[in-house]
Amino acid sequence: MPVETVDRLGQELDAEARRVRADVDSFFAKLLAPPGDTREKLFEAMRHAAIGGGKRLRPLLTIAASRLFAIDRNRALRVGCAIEAIHVYSLIHDDLPCMDDADLRRGKATVHTAFGEAEAVLAGDSLHALAFEILADPETNSDPWVRCELVLELARAAGPSGMAGGQMMDIAGEGAELDLAAITRLQQLKTGALIEYAVEAASIMAKLPPEARRPYRGYARNIGLAFQIADDLIDHSGDATAAGKPTGRDASAGKATFVSLLGEERARQQAGFLVTQAIEHLSGHASEADLLRAIAHFAIERDH
């Protein structure tokens, strides 16, 4: 790809990523306005977790994929915010003392550290419920069948067949001798399921039949794994300040990762191969897929 094309795509991605971050923050700020009653602390905890910080990769992917089918951006943003609500809830719960026991997330205190454990559990529970409330709202899509499928597929991506199941596999794998196939399967569920849904959601809104969604699932699956390898590399040798969270936790916990199995150099090569494959899945599209192509490059060229 010519240098000028890479530069143009990078500039386009930076501009859209800034816009998405601002739009997601604005959405949650309005949706989670303080209620003025004894639920105040709960709403403060939810706002603390949902507003500010984070790459907003999942809503960015949904909006980028929606360009392929000329889907209304505001509707795509609502779906992206529903996915982000699930992602944020998972981070709140992951940080709890019973899980990773983390003090820092996205460059600020974790929710249980700032508000208390009970408040953190309730904030996560509430964001989980909020995601499905957003998807079920006719403002997200006027077609009830589309809304039903959006809800169904997000439930699958977030539950035991997706993110939560992957987290359980991660817990069970601490200190175990996992091979590359096991790590790949674990991360396809824990991290990849929501990323795959973020792209497929656009196909659902476009009413594509399941067989027509294969290229977009392939793109998302490759990006999800590349993104996880990048995360492993950051945890292995990245800067904690840039990452906005402690690094070196995987090694301390005795977790097998792509880096521990492949080594740093081979892990980087594998991530690059996955990005190339992801972009090939978009060969049937012209400039409307440029933002997705830029995201693919971003997946491995980051420090947080």
Secondary structure by P-SEA (a helix, b strand, c coil): ccaaaaaaaaaaaaaaaaaaaaaaaaaaaaaaccccccaaaaaaaaaaaccccccaaaaaaaaaaaaaccccaaaaaaaaaaaaaaaaaaaaaaacccccccccccccccccccccaaaaaaaaaaaaaaaaaaaacccccccaaaaaaaaaaaaaaaccccaaaaaaaaaaaccccccaaaaaaaaaccccaaaaaaaaaaaaaaccccccaaaaaaaaaaaaaaaaaaaaaaaacccccccccccccccccccccccccccaaaaaaaaaaaaaaaaaaaccccccaaaaaaaaaacccccc
